[in-house]
Amino acid sequence: MPSPPPSSDFDVTFEARNRLPPQNEVSAIATWAKSFNILTPHLATVMATHRQLVLSLLERQIRLIQSRPQDLSLAHVTVYDKALLELTSDGTDLENPAALLFWCEYYLGIGRGEAAAQTARILQEAMAVPILLERGT
């Protein structure tokens, strides 16, 4: 699944960043994402009640990325995929707040300024997918 486009607050640097070689772009994205190192109140609430389920969804995303060829020139992974791997230390640090926020924003479409109800709805939908797949419905 291709990664979504950058959010509006990231667009400010997108033009300048777009001139970087892909691996440098990965580093620039990860550095930017690391500046957001505290979970939003809404995400913190969800993590408090559904921590294991959220982490299993993130882990699933990481395993999917890791299963693909990692050479950016082959286009099987994106700079966003590689940045997520960097933020999670190749999947060993799933609870990194910057990684969780980045994943929510770029993979689930939950912006940091999202309303509580919208954040909960999107996360509930994402968390329901594995359960539905298990049941076969």
N, C-alpha and C positions, 0 to 999 in steps of 0.2 A: 504494500500500500504506500503510495507516495506521500511524502510529508507535506503538510499544508503550507501555504505561503506564510512569510513572516507577519507578525502582528504590526499594527500601526506604530507602536512605540519603537519597534526595531527598524521600521522603514527609514527612519532618520539616517541611519548609518548604512542602509542597504546598498545605496549607489556606490559609496566609497568601498564598501566591503566586497561588492561584486567584482572589483578589479583584482582581488587577491587570488593567489593560487588556491585550489580547493582545500588543501590541508591547513593553510593559514586561515582560510575562512572558517573551518571547523574550530580552530583555536579562538578566533574572534567571537564566534557565537557562544562557545563555552565560557569564555571570559565574561561576556556580557551577561549570560544567564547566572553566573556565580554571584553577580551583584544582588540577586534576589535570593537571600539565604534564610528568609523566615517565611513559613507557610502563611497563606492568607487565613483569616479566621474561619472562613467557610471550609477550606480544605483541612485545616487542623481539626475541625469538628468531625468531618467525615473520617479522617484518619483515626480519631479517638474511638469511633464506633465501628469502623469497618477496615481497620489497618491491614489485616491479613489479606483481605480480598483486593484492596487497592494495590498492595505490594505484589500480589500474584498477577494482577493485570499488567503492571509495569514489568515484572519479570518475564512474562509471556512476550511482551513487545521486545525486550532486550534479546531474548532467545531467538526470536524471529530475525532480528537485525543480524545477530551473530551467525545465523545459519546461511546468510548470503555471502557471496564474495565481497571482500572488504575494499577492494581497489575502487576508488571513486571514479576512475576513468571508465569502468565497466558499467556504471550507472545502476548497479543492483542495490546500492545504498546511497543515501543522500548525505549532504553535509550536516543536516539536522539529525540523521540517524547516528552519524559518527560523533556529533556533539553530545547526544544522549549517552552514548557509550562512555565518552570521556567524563561526563558529569556523574555517572554511576560507577566509575572506575571499572569499566567492562563488566558491569552487572554485579559487582561485589558490594556496592554501597547504594542499595535501593532507597534507603531512607534519607538520602541527601536532599534537604529542602529545595535547593536549586534544581536538582534533577526532577523532583516531583512537580514543581511549578512549571518547568520547561515541558515536561511530558504532558501535563494537563493542558497547557496552552497550545502546543504545537501538534499534539496527537489527538487530543479530545476536544479541542476548541473551547477550552475554559480559560478565559482571560483573567488576569489577576484582579481586575475591577468588576468581575461578573457578580451579579446579584446572588444572594444566598440561595434563593429558590431555583434559579437557573443552574447554579453550580451543583446543587443536590440532584436536580433532574438529570443532568448530563451524566454525572457519576453513577447514579442509580441505573440508567440505561446501559452504561458501559459494564457495570458490575453484573447486570442481568444476563449479558450475552453468554458467558461461560456456563451459567446455570441452565439456560435454555438449550444450549448445544448438548449439554450432558443429558438432559431429558429427551432430546430429539424433537422438541417442539418449535 
